[in-house]
């Protein structure tokens, strides 16, 4: 389960979400609190947590998550590489 979680839910605090999961289902009365497959119920809970936690583009839920900080870093790196190439070309 830990391996599955690390692969599928990188934006989720696993310990905190598992505690929420336990508390929620322990407090659920009657037949709603009984499950045939607890690991599947947990995976579904974690998928929902990942959907809530993963960064998303506004208005584009079908697009993959975007890390704006990483985009800014990539853009700075690209500009620095362009300047370095220009210096190399000027030195030749």
C-alpha angles and dihedrals in degrees: 000000000000092000091048091048095051091050098045106030110042094152097052130093096231098197094049094045092047089052090051089049093051094046093047095051096040089055094046108105129218128348093344089067094055119085133182094211114030095177090055090048089052092048090052090049090051093047089054090049090051091051090052094045105041115097111251138190111248113256094005110087091159094061120088120262115280124215104208092191091055091048091054091048091048091050092051090049092050092051091048090051091050091052091048092050090048091052091049091049092049091049093054 
